[in-house]
Amino acid sequence: MPHQQQQQSQQLQVRQIMDQQQTRFSPNGNSNHALQDYMMQLMLLDQQNKKRHLMYRQWEEDDRARIRQAQHDKTNRGGRKDSKL
């Protein structure tokens, strides 16, 4: 759920920025669709980037765990061979 709250917070910030920019670029109050599209694309790219970073971190953690497990298994196999001698 914290991710969802963060996403909602980002959307609120984007809307506030869009409102500010709309007032600045469009004094008559008409919506500036190009600006809205741009801001939404930025938000989407930011979300995609964060998702990629999270996936990469998870992959790194999984990779480290596999390496530790392989080292542990190798150590245990070596230990068992020595104990049988």
Residue pairs with C-beta under 8 A, 6 or more apart in sequence:
7 47
10 43
10 46
10 47
11 43
14 39
14 40
14 42
14 43
17 39
18 35
18 36
18 39
21 32
21 35
21 39
22 29
22 31
22 32
22 35
23 29
25 32
25 35
26 32
